[in-house]
Amino acid sequence: MMRAVLFLLAAALASLTPVQAEQWSRFRGPNGSGVSADAGFPTAFGPARNLLWKTRVPQGKSSPVLNERRVFLTSATDDRLFTHCYDRKNGKLLWEKSIDRPRQAFNHPLNEPAAGSPVTDGENVYAFFEDWGLVSYDAAGNLRWKTPLGPFSNNQGIGASPIFFDGRIVLQIDQAVDSYIAAFDAADGETIWKTTRGEHEGWATPIVYRQDGRTPHLLTVGDGLFGAHEIRSGKRTLNEFKLGGYIVASPVLEDDLLIAYGYNIATPSSFDKLLSTRDANGDGLLAAGEYKDSFFTGIAKFRGNRDGIIAREEWDVVKNTYGGPSRLSAIRLKGAANGSVQAEELWRYERSFQGVIPSPLIYEGILYFVKNGGIFTAMDAETGRMLKQGRLRGAIDPYSASPVAADGKIFTAGETGNVSVLKAGGEWETLAVNALEGGIFATPALSDGKIFVRTTEWLYCFAQRTSQDR
């Protein structure tokens, strides 16, 4: 009897892989949901309240990721690309390693060379740098491998973070030409598969869709398309126009409900109208001297025959893809008998999502999202019914960090350093606005009752302190 009990206990412990034990190992935590199942998180916190520790960090926008003992960040200088490791208990810098930065791709100011968040398998850490590729270090900071990738053709820089699943590092590269999604062996960085994608520029991180007894899939959004790839082979099994054209925010999945939003551009009503204001020589085409901004340059260089000239047919394709209203789409997923994924749009919300960076959040059946100016919205996730929309008083900021949730609370951080804590629910209300030192562009991490926040100056760890702790 004792032997049987010990056997069952050993089997149970063996099933608890490092990733299962750690709940915030990638961008936005478990499967990118932004939700922690833990409790005990403080509502009020700051440099002098409920502070467990803080440590000075380089400026950067990658979000903190955790294993049971460590916190990982990335950063970049003009000539080096850094991965940093801190002790989770006290914030002490344990090691920082760097590799050469062989090139300097053009990036949007909000998308730094080390903006993508790293990922950990519970022991090792993996980081993606647009100006190098993938790199992995072990727990002691020893280089395990590095895999060069690129250069890339995204006018705003690559924005996706790597994810870990079943011994593989998955990376979604949506760019002007030659987009792809690929899986790399976590043991040595070798390519397992690489699948071409028809999408052009995008910035979202993929998530995993699993149904009992069915093949796991990677769910992707970008360039107006929602897609699914078999995670074992990379084979694409779904290719649907469901979304707004430009997608910066990553999707979110709860059970079989996927939410994603993107924005379209205000395009001229016709190519003739465009020609009337820009076609200086009257040849019915737009050449380099007749357009100047990056949007038209991207069309001329990367769409159609890529000859640097915009013809009517090329413009019409862009107009049909990116014209029309911006929108949020709610999509119901289900597995098909052949192992593929089927999708049905449940509802859509057609409002402006221009420039919205933060990813949406589904928490206890309610969809939340935040826009610049502190406009915070709650909707019924199943029906799209508006529940409440209002401004986050005291935090009317620009927003880059995505909202996260735990313990009946929502945490959302503005670029000026204000972290609002809201009581979750259809009639959400602000419980506290906590001012931190430095701006915030990274998404907070939640684990074991502790809040990890990276600002442009500090890495903070907040926890509920008792009077005896002070």
Secondary structure, DSSP 4 states (H G I P E B T S, - for coil): -HHHHHHHHHHHHHH--HHHH-S--STTSGGG--B-------SS-BTTBSEEEEEE--S--PPPEE-SSEEEEEEE-SSEEEEEEEETTT--EEEEEEEE--------TTS-TT-S--EE-SSSEEEEETTTEEEEE-TTS-EEEEEE------TT---PPPEEETTEEEEEE--SSS-EEEEEETTT--EEEEEE----S--PPPEEE--TTS--EEEEEETTEEEEEETTT--EEEEEE-S-SB--SPPEEETTEEEEEEB-----S-HHHHHHHH-TT-SSSB-GGG--SHHHHHHHHHSTT-SS-B-HHHHHHHHHHH-S--EEEEEEEEE-TTS-EEEEEEEEE-S--TT--SPPEEETTEEEEEETTTEEEEEETTT--EEEEEE-TT------SPPEEETTEEEEE-TTSEEEEEE-STT-EEEEEEE-SS---SPPEEETTEEEEE-SSEEEEEEPPPTTT-
